[in-house]
Amino acid sequence: MNKKLIITIIITMTIALMGLMIIQVYWIRNAVTVKEANFAISVDEAISNVVFKIEKIEMSERLKKQMENVAKSPSSLKMLDSINKLSLKEFSKLNTRDEFEKFANQSFLTQQAIDRIMGTKKETPIEKRVNKVLIDTLIAIELDKYGIKTQYEFGVFNITRNSMVIQKTGAYPDMLLNQKESSTYLLFAGDVRSRRENYLIIYFPNKQQFIFSQMYGLLIVSLILVATIIVSFYISVSTIFRQKKLSEVKNDFINNMTHEFKTPISTISLACEALKDKDISKTETIYNSYISIIDEENLRLKGMAEKVLQTAILEKGELKLKNEWVDVIEIVNQAVKKIKLQVESKGGRIFKDFQIESLKVKADRMHLTNVVLNLLDNANKYNLKEPEILISVLEADAGALIRIQDNGIGISKTDQKKIFDKLYRVPTGNVHNFKGFGLGLNYVKAIIDKHEGRIDVSSELDKGTTFEIFLPFGDLKS
C-alpha cells in the first residue's frame, strides 16, 4: 500500500468522522431545544392552572365573607343576600379559566354595588389576598402533575409599589426580575380593581441540569457511539500503519535473508566449479581445502535456516522444551568456545567472571546454549572496535544470573523497547556492515520466557550494552 493511498484513506476517514460528529452534535442540540420548549410549555400550563386556582379560591372566600357581612347587616341589606347566594351557586359550577373570567366580568357590576352599600370599595393589598404557603403548595402540585421535579423559586411583584412583595425564600431576587431567566404570569386578570399590577414570577435555578437529566439515556448512547467511532478510527489508522510497517519489515527481512543465503551459496558454487575445473591441479590439500570451505558454508546455511524455522515454531506455540538439570557454567563455556575464534579474528577478547564453580538449573540444554551464543554473537557483531566482552555468572536468591557486557555501538532508549520484537533491527545509519534477520533477540526472549525467567537490557550509545538473564531453580513445565 503506497503512501499516497494511505494519506487519501486517512483524510477520507477523518472527514467522515468529523461529519458524523457534527451531525451528532447538531442532533443533540435540537433534542435539547425540543426539551427546553416542552419544559416551557409544561411550566406555562402548570402555572396558569396555579393562577386560576388562586383567583378561584380568593373569589370563593370573598363571596363567603360578603354573605357573612350581609347576614349581620340591617334588613335593608338583606336583598343582597339572594344576589350573593346566586353568585356563589354559579361560582361553584366553574371548571375552566374561560368560565371563571366570564363569571368575574359579569359579577363586576354586582361587586361595585355591594362595595357602595357595604363601604368596602377600598382595594385590599395583594399580601392579604394571597398566601405564600398556598401558592407554594399549588405550584408544587401542578409541577408534579407535569413531571417537573426540580427546585423552583417564586415571587409576587407589585408594579405600583415596584417591589417583590412575596418571595418563597428570597434567595434569587435578581433572577426573578430577569425576564430571560424567569416566567411571569398576571394575577387576578379578571379583577378590574387590581389594575393589572400584580404578577406571579417563577424561576428554576437548576433548569438546565433538569433538562439534561431527562436526556441522560440519549446523551450516554450518543457519547458511546461517538467514542466507538473515534476508537474504531484510531484502530483502523493504527492497523494501516502497522501493516505498512510490517510490509516494510517483511521486505527488509526477505532482502537480508536473500543476501545472507546468497553469500554461502556463491562460495559453495565457486568451490564446486574449482573442483570440476580440469585445468586446476588437484592435490589432497586442495581437495581438503575446498571441501572444508563447502562444509563451513553448508553449516552456515544450516544455522540460518534453523533460525528461521525456530521462529516459525515459536510463533505457532509448538516449541517443547526438553528440560534437564544443566550446569550454567558448562553452557556458557561451550558458547564461548564456539564464538571465541570469531571474536579473536576482530582482535577482540572474551573475559569470564564466574563467582561459583558450578550452578545447576532445570533447563533445555540446546536452547539455553543458543541463547548465550546469540548474545555473544551480537556483542561481537555490533562492534566497530576490537570487541571486549565480559560474561559473568552468579547465583541469585532464586536462580542463576548470566550477565553479558560489551563495548559495542550501544542501543538507544527508544530501540531498547523494540529489540525483542520479531524482525526488528536497530537502525545503524550509514553503517551497513551489520548482517542479520532481526530474529535473534526475539528468539532469546521467547526461550527465556519459556523457562519462566526474564531478560533485561541496559545500554548507552557508543559505550556498550549489557544483557542480564535470570533463570529460576526448580522443576519447570516442558
NUFI-756674 format. One record per residue (C-alpha): residue number from 0; chain; x, y, z. Coordinates in Angstrom, 1 decimal, decimal comma, padded with zeros to 4 digits. Each point is the difference from the previous one (the first is absolute). Example, Ala and Ser with C-alpha at 12.3 -4.5 7.8 and 13.67 -1.06 7.14 Angstrom:
// NUFI-756674
i;ch;xx;yy;zz
0;A;012,3;-004,5;007,8
1;A;001,4;003,4;-000,7
// end
This chain:
// NUFI-756674
i;ch;xx;yy;zz
0;A;000,0;000,0;000,0
1;A;001,7;003,2;-001,1
2;A;000,2;003,2;002,1
3;A;-002,3;002,0;-002,2
4;A;-002,9;-002,5;000,3
5;A;000,5;-000,2;003,8
6;A;-000,2;003,8;000,3
7;A;-003,1;000,1;-002,2
8;A;-001,7;-002,7;002,2
9;A;000,9;001,8;003,2
10;A;-001,3;003,4;-001,3
11;A;-003,2;-001,6;-001,3
12;A;-000,6;-001,8;003,4
13;A;000,8;003,2;001,9
14;A;-002,5;002,0;-002,0
15;A;-002,7;-002,7;000,4
16;A;000,7;-000,1;003,8
17;A;-000,2;003,7;000,3
18;A;-003,3;000,0;-002,0
19;A;-001,5;-002,6;002,2
20;A;001,0;001,9;003,2
21;A;-001,4;003,2;-001,4
22;A;-003,3;-001,7;-000,8
23;A;000,0;-001,6;003,5
24;A;000,6;003,4;001,7
25;A;-002,7;001,7;-002,2
26;A;-002,5;-002,8;000,9
27;A;000,7;000,3;003,7
28;A;-000,4;003,8;-000,1
29;A;-003,3;-000,4;-001,8
30;A;-001,1;-002,5;002,6
31;A;001,0;002,4;002,8
32;A;-002,0;002,8;-001,7
33;A;-003,0;-002,2;-000,3
34;A;000,3;-001,0;003,7
35;A;000,3;003,7;001,0
36;A;-003,1;000,9;-002,1
37;A;-002,0;-002,9;001,7
38;A;001,2;001,1;003,4
39;A;-001,1;003,6;-000,7
40;A;-003,5;-001,2;-001,2
41;A;-000,4;-002,3;003,0
42;A;001,0;002,8;002,4
43;A;-002,4;002,5;-001,7
44;A;-002,9;-002,4;000,3
45;A;000,8;-000,9;003,6
46;A;000,4;003,6;001,2
47;A;-003,1;001,1;-002,0
48;A;-001,9;-002,7;002,0
49;A;001,5;001,4;003,2
50;A;-001,1;003,5;-000,8
51;A;-003,5;-001,2;-000,8
52;A;-000,3;-001,9;003,2
53;A;001,4;003,0;002,0
54;A;-002,6;002,3;-001,5
55;A;-002,8;-002,5;000,5
56;A;000,9;-000,6;003,6
57;A;000,3;003,8;000,7
58;A;-003,4;000,7;-001,6
59;A;-001,7;-002,9;001,8
60;A;001,3;001,4;003,3
61;A;-001,1;003,5;-000,9
62;A;-003,6;-001,1;-000,9
63;A;-000,3;-002,0;003,3
64;A;001,2;003,0;002,0
65;A;-002,5;002,3;-001,7
66;A;-002,8;-002,4;000,9
67;A;001,2;000,0;003,6
68;A;000,0;003,8;000,0
69;A;-003,5;000,2;-001,6
70;A;-001,3;-002,4;002,7
71;A;001,1;002,5;002,7
72;A;-001,3;003,1;-001,9
73;A;-003,4;001,8;000,4
74;A;-003,1;-001,3;-001,7
75;A;000,5;002,5;-002,8
76;A;003,0;-002,0;-001,1
77;A;-001,6;-003,4;000,0
78;A;-000,9;000,4;-003,6
79;A;003,7;-000,5;-000,8
80;A;000,0;-003,3;001,6
81;A;-001,8;-001,6;-002,9
82;A;002,5;001,5;-002,5
83;A;003,0;-001,4;001,9
84;A;-001,7;-003,4;000,3
85;A;-000,7;-000,1;-003,7
86;A;003,6;001,1;-000,8
87;A;001,4;-002,7;002,4
88;A;-002,2;-002,6;-001,7
89;A;001,2;001,0;-003,5
90;A;003,6;000,2;001,3
91;A;000,0;-003,6;001,3
92;A;-000,7;-001,2;-003,6
93;A;003,1;001,6;-001,5
94;A;002,6;-002,5;-001,3
95;A;002,0;001,9;-002,6
96;A;001,9;003,3;-000,1
97;A;-002,2;001,3;-002,9
98;A;-003,1;-000,6;002,1
99;A;001,6;001,6;003,0
100;A;001,0;003,2;-001,9
101;A;-003,6;000,2;-001,4
102;A;-001,4;-000,3;003,5
103;A;002,4;002,6;001,3
104;A;-001,0;002,5;-002,7
105;A;-003,7;-000,6;000,6
106;A;000,3;000,4;003,7
107;A;002,0;003,2;-000,2
108;A;-003,1;002,3;000,0
109;A;-001,4;-002,0;002,9
110;A;003,2;000,4;001,9
111;A;000,0;003,8;-000,6
112;A;-003,6;000,2;001,4
113;A;001,0;-002,1;003,0
114;A;003,1;002,1;000,7
115;A;-002,1;003,2;-000,1
116;A;-002,6;-001,4;002,4
117;A;002,5;-001,8;002,3
118;A;002,6;002,7;-000,1
119;A;002,8;-002,4;-001,2
120;A;001,1;001,9;-003,0
121;A;003,5;000,3;001,3
122;A;002,5;-002,4;-001,8
123;A;001,5;-002,8;002,0
124;A;003,8;-000,4;-000,1
125;A;001,3;-003,0;-001,9
126;A;001,7;-001,4;003,1
127;A;-003,5;-000,5;001,6
128;A;-001,6;-001,4;-003,1
129;A;002,6;-002,8;-000,6
130;A;001,9;-002,3;002,4
131;A;003,6;-001,0;-000,6
132;A;-000,5;-003,6;001,4
133;A;-003,1;-000,4;-002,2
134;A;001,9;001,1;-003,1
135;A;002,9;-002,3;000,7
136;A;-002,3;-002,9;000,5
137;A;-001,9;000,6;-003,2
138;A;003,2;000,4;-002,0
139;A;001,5;-003,2;001,4
140;A;-003,2;-002,0;-000,8
141;A;-000,4;001,4;-003,6
142;A;003,7;-000,5;-000,8
143;A;-000,1;-003,5;001,2
144;A;-002,9;-000,7;-002,3
145;A;002,1;001,0;-002,9
146;A;003,0;-002,1;001,2
147;A;002,1;003,1;000,9
148;A;001,9;-001,0;003,1
149;A;002,7;002,6;000,5
150;A;000,7;002,9;002,3
151;A;-002,0;003,2;-000,6
152;A;-000,3;003,5;001,4
153;A;-003,1;002,3;-000,3
154;A;-000,9;003,5;000,8
155;A;-003,0;002,5;-000,3
156;A;001,0;003,3;-001,5
157;A;-002,1;003,2;000,4
158;A;000,5;002,5;-002,7
159;A;-001,4;003,0;001,9
160;A;002,3;-000,6;002,9
161;A;002,8;-001,2;-002,3
162;A;001,0;-002,7;002,4
163;A;-000,1;-003,8;000,5
164;A;-002,6;-000,1;002,8
165;A;000,0;-003,8;000,4
166;A;003,0;-002,4;-000,5
167;A;000,3;-003,7;000,7
168;A;003,6;000,1;001,5
169;A;001,3;003,4;-001,1
170;A;003,2;-001,7;-001,4
171;A;-000,5;001,0;-003,6
172;A;-001,4;003,5;-000,2
173;A;002,1;001,1;-003,0
174;A;-000,7;-003,2;-002,0
175;A;-003,8;000,5;000,6
176;A;000,2;003,4;-001,5
177;A;002,1;-001,2;-003,0
178;A;-002,6;-000,6;-002,7
179;A;002,4;-002,3;-002,0
180;A;000,3;-002,4;002,9
181;A;-003,5;000,2;001,6
182;A;-003,6;-000,3;-001,1
183;A;-002,7;002,6;000,9
184;A;-003,8;-000,5;000,5
185;A;-002,7;002,6;000,7
186;A;-001,9;-000,5;003,2
187;A;-003,8;000,8;000,1
188;A;-000,2;000,8;-003,7
189;A;-003,8;000,2;000,2
190;A;000,0;002,3;003,1
191;A;-000,3;003,6;-001,2
192;A;000,9;001,3;003,4
193;A;003,5;-001,5;-000,2
194;A;000,9;002,2;-002,9
195;A;002,2;-002,8;-001,4
196;A;002,7;000,9;002,4
197;A;000,8;-003,4;001,8
198;A;002,1;-002,7;-001,7
199;A;001,0;-003,5;001,0
200;A;003,6;-000,6;-001,0
201;A;001,7;-003,5;000,0
202;A;003,7;-000,9;-000,5
203;A;001,7;-003,4;-000,2
204;A;003,7;000,2;001,3
205;A;000,8;-003,5;-001,3
206;A;-002,0;000,1;-003,3
207;A;002,9;-001,1;-002,2
208;A;001,0;-002,8;002,3
209;A;-003,6;-001,2;000,1
210;A;-000,3;000,1;-003,8
211;A;003,2;-002,0;-000,5
212;A;-001,0;-002,5;002,7
213;A;-003,0;-000,8;-002,2
214;A;002,4;-000,7;-002,8
215;A;002,6;-002,1;001,8
216;A;-000,8;-003,1;-001,9
217;A;000,2;001,8;-003,4
218;A;003,2;001,7;001,0
219;A;001,7;-003,2;001,2
220;A;-001,0;-001,8;-003,2
221;A;001,3;002,9;-002,1
222;A;003,3;000,1;001,9
223;A;000,5;-003,7;-000,3
224;A;-000,7;000,2;-003,7
225;A;002,5;002,9;-000,5
226;A;002,6;-001,8;002,2
227;A;-000,5;-003,2;-002,0
228;A;000,5;001,9;-003,3
229;A;003,1;001,7;001,3
230;A;001,5;-003,2;001,4
231;A;-000,8;-001,8;-003,3
232;A;001,6;002,8;-001,9
233;A;003,1;-000,2;002,1
234;A;000,2;-003,8;-000,2
235;A;-000,5;000,2;-003,8
236;A;002,8;002,6;-000,5
237;A;002,3;-001,9;002,4
238;A;-000,6;-003,2;-001,9
239;A;000,7;001,6;-003,3
240;A;003,4;001,4;001,3
241;A;000,7;-003,3;001,7
242;A;-000,6;-001,9;-003,2
243;A;002,1;002,4;-001,9
244;A;002,9;-000,3;002,5
245;A;-000,4;-003,8;000,0
246;A;000,2;000,0;-003,8
247;A;003,2;002,1;000,1
248;A;001,5;-002,3;002,7
249;A;-001,0;-003,1;-002,0
250;A;001,7;001,4;-003,1
251;A;003,1;000,9;002,0
252;A;000,0;-003,6;001,4
253;A;-000,3;-001,5;-003,5
254;A;002,8;002,2;-001,3
255;A;002,2;-000,8;002,9
256;A;-000,7;-003,7;-000,1
257;A;000,6;-000,1;-003,8
258;A;003,3;001,8;000,5
259;A;001,0;-002,2;002,9
260;A;-000,8;-003,2;-001,9
261;A;001,5;001,2;-003,2
262;A;003,6;000,4;001,4
263;A;000,5;-003,7;001,2
264;A;-001,8;-001,3;-003,1
265;A;002,3;002,0;-002,2
266;A;003,0;-001,2;002,0
267;A;-001,1;-003,7;-000,3
268;A;-000,7;000,5;-003,7
269;A;003,5;001,4;-000,6
270;A;001,6;-002,8;002,0
271;A;-001,9;-002,6;-002,0
272;A;001,0;001,6;-003,3
273;A;003,6;000,0;001,1
274;A;-000,2;-003,7;000,8
275;A;-001,5;-000,7;-003,4
276;A;002,5;002,1;-001,9
277;A;002,4;-002,4;-001,7
278;A;002,6;002,8;-000,5
279;A;000,6;000,3;003,7
280;A;002,3;-002,6;001,4
281;A;-001,6;-001,9;002,9
282;A;002,1;-001,0;002,9
283;A;-001,3;-001,4;003,2
284;A;000,6;003,3;001,8
285;A;-002,0;001,9;-002,6
286;A;-002,8;-002,5;000,1
287;A;-000,2;000,1;003,8
288;A;000,1;003,9;-000,1
289;A;-002,9;000,2;-002,4
290;A;-002,0;-002,7;001,8
291;A;000,6;001,9;003,3
292;A;-001,3;003,2;-001,6
293;A;-003,1;-001,8;-001,2
294;A;-000,5;-001,6;003,4
295;A;000,3;003,3;001,8
296;A;-002,4;001,8;-002,3
297;A;-002,4;-002,9;000,2
298;A;000,0;000,3;003,8
299;A;-000,5;003,7;-000,3
300;A;-003,1;-000,6;-002,3
301;A;-001,3;-002,6;002,4
302;A;000,3;002,5;003,0
303;A;-001,8;002,7;-001,9
304;A;-002,8;-002,4;-001,1
305;A;-000,4;-001,2;003,6
306;A;-000,4;003,5;001,3
307;A;-002,9;000,6;-002,5
308;A;-001,6;-003,4;000,9
309;A;000,4;000,6;003,8
310;A;-001,8;003,4;-000,4
311;A;-002,9;-001,7;-001,9
312;A;-000,3;-002,7;002,7
313;A;000,1;002,6;002,8
314;A;-002,7;002,1;-001,8
315;A;-002,3;-003,1;-000,2
316;A;000,6;-000,8;003,6
317;A;001,2;-003,5;-000,9
318;A;003,4;000,2;001,8
319;A;000,4;-002,7;002,6
320;A;002,9;000,3;002,5
321;A;002,1;-003,0;001,0
322;A;000,8;001,0;003,5
323;A;002,7;-001,6;001,9
324;A;002,5;001,0;002,7
325;A;002,8;001,9;-001,8
326;A;003,0;001,9;001,3
327;A;-000,2;003,7;-001,0
328;A;003,8;000,3;000,2
329;A;000,4;-002,9;-002,4
330;A;-002,6;001,5;-002,4
331;A;001,8;003,4;000,0
332;A;003,4;-001,6;-000,6
333;A;-001,4;-002,0;-003,0
334;A;-001,4;003,2;-001,5
335;A;003,2;002,0;000,6
336;A;002,0;-002,8;-001,7
337;A;-002,2;000,2;-003,1
338;A;000,3;003,8;-000,4
339;A;003,6;000,5;001,2
340;A;001,6;-000,3;-003,4
341;A;-002,3;002,6;-001,5
342;A;000,6;002,5;002,8
343;A;003,8;-000,5;-000,3
344;A;-000,1;000,4;-003,8
345;A;-001,1;003,6;000,7
346;A;002,8;000,5;002,6
347;A;-002,4;-000,4;002,9
348;A;-000,1;-001,9;003,2
349;A;-002,5;-001,8;002,2
350;A;000,3;000,3;003,8
351;A;-001,7;-002,4;002,4
352;A;-001,0;000,9;003,6
353;A;-001,5;-003,1;001,7
354;A;-000,7;000,5;003,7
355;A;-000,9;-003,7;000,4
356;A;001,5;-003,2;-001,4
357;A;-003,2;-001,7;-000,8
358;A;-003,6;001,3;-000,1
359;A;-002,8;-002,3;-001,2
360;A;-003,5;000,8;-001,2
361;A;-002,8;-001,9;-001,6
362;A;000,1;001,1;-003,7
363;A;000,2;-001,1;-003,6
364;A;003,7;-000,4;-000,8
365;A;-000,1;000,7;-003,7
366;A;-002,2;003,1;000,1
367;A;001,8;001,5;003,0
368;A;003,3;-000,5;-001,8
369;A;-001,5;001,8;-003,1
370;A;-001,2;002,9;002,3
371;A;003,5;000,6;001,3
372;A;001,6;-000,5;-003,4
373;A;-002,5;002,6;-001,6
374;A;000,9;002,6;002,6
375;A;003,8;-000,6;-000,4
376;A;-000,4;000,1;-003,8
377;A;-001,8;003,4;000,2
378;A;002,6;001,4;002,4
379;A;002,7;-001,0;-002,5
380;A;-002,0;001,1;-003,2
381;A;-001,3;003,4;001,1
382;A;003,4;001,4;000,8
383;A;002,1;002,4;-002,0
384;A;003,0;-000,4;002,3
385;A;002,0;-003,0;001,3
386;A;-002,7;-001,9;001,9
387;A;000,4;-000,3;003,8
388;A;-002,6;-002,3;001,4
389;A;-000,5;-000,7;003,7
390;A;-002,3;-003,0;000,9
391;A;-000,8;-000,5;003,6
392;A;-001,9;-002,8;001,8
393;A;-001,2;000,4;003,6
394;A;-002,6;-001,6;002,3
395;A;-003,1;002,0;000,9
396;A;-002,6;-000,5;002,7
397;A;-002,2;-002,3;-002,1
398;A;002,1;-000,8;-003,1
399;A;003,0;000,7;-002,2
400;A;001,1;003,4;-001,5
401;A;001,8;000,1;-003,3
402;A;001,4;003,5;-000,9
403;A;001,6;000,8;-003,4
404;A;001,6;003,4;-000,3
405;A;001,7;001,5;-003,2
406;A;001,6;003,2;-001,2
407;A;-002,0;000,1;-003,3
408;A;-002,1;002,7;-001,7
409;A;-002,7;000,0;002,7
410;A;-003,8;000,2;-000,4
411;A;-002,1;003,1;000,4
412;A;-002,7;000,3;002,7
413;A;-002,7;-000,1;-002,7
414;A;001,4;-003,1;-001,7
415;A;000,4;-001,8;003,3
416;A;-003,8;-000,3;000,2
417;A;-000,1;-001,7;-003,5
418;A;003,1;-002,2;-000,2
419;A;-001,9;-003,1;001,1
420;A;-002,7;000,4;-002,7
421;A;000,0;-002,4;-002,9
422;A;001,9;001,2;-003,1
423;A;001,0;003,2;001,7
424;A;003,5;001,2;-000,7
425;A;001,6;003,0;001,6
426;A;000,6;002,8;-002,6
427;A;003,8;000,5;-000,5
428;A;-000,1;003,2;-002,2
429;A;002,7;000,0;-002,7
430;A;001,6;-003,2;001,4
431;A;-001,1;-003,0;-002,1
432;A;002,4;-002,8;001,1
433;A;-002,2;-001,5;002,7
434;A;-001,7;-003,1;-001,4
435;A;-003,0;-001,8;001,5
436;A;-003,7;-000,8;-000,3
437;A;-001,4;001,7;003,1
438;A;-000,9;-003,4;001,5
439;A;002,8;-000,6;002,6
440;A;-001,2;002,1;002,9
441;A;-003,7;-000,9;-000,6
442;A;001,1;-003,7;000,3
443;A;002,0;000,8;003,1
444;A;-002,9;001,7;001,7
445;A;-002,4;-002,9;-000,9
446;A;002,3;-002,7;001,4
447;A;000,6;001,9;003,2
448;A;-003,8;000,5;000,4
449;A;-000,5;-003,7;-000,6
450;A;002,4;-000,6;002,9
451;A;-002,1;002,4;002,1
452;A;003,1;002,2;000,3
453;A;000,6;003,6;-001,0
454;A;002,4;002,0;-002,1
455;A;000,9;003,7;000,5
456;A;002,1;002,3;-002,1
457;A;001,9;003,2;000,9
458;A;001,9;001,9;-002,6
459;A;001,6;003,3;-001,0
460;A;000,8;001,1;-003,5
461;A;003,7;-000,3;-000,9
462;A;000,8;-001,5;003,4
463;A;-001,4;-003,5;-000,1
464;A;-002,8;-002,3;001,1
465;A;-000,7;-002,3;002,9
466;A;-002,5;-002,9;-000,2
467;A;-001,0;-001,7;003,3
468;A;-001,8;-003,4;000,0
469;A;-001,7;-001,5;003,1
470;A;-000,9;-003,7;000,0
471;A;-001,9;-001,4;003,0
472;A;000,9;-003,2;001,8
473;A;-002,4;-003,0;000,3
474;A;-002,2;-002,0;-002,3
475;A;-001,6;001,7;-002,9
476;A;-002,8;-001,1;-002,3
477;A;001,3;-001,4;-003,3
// end
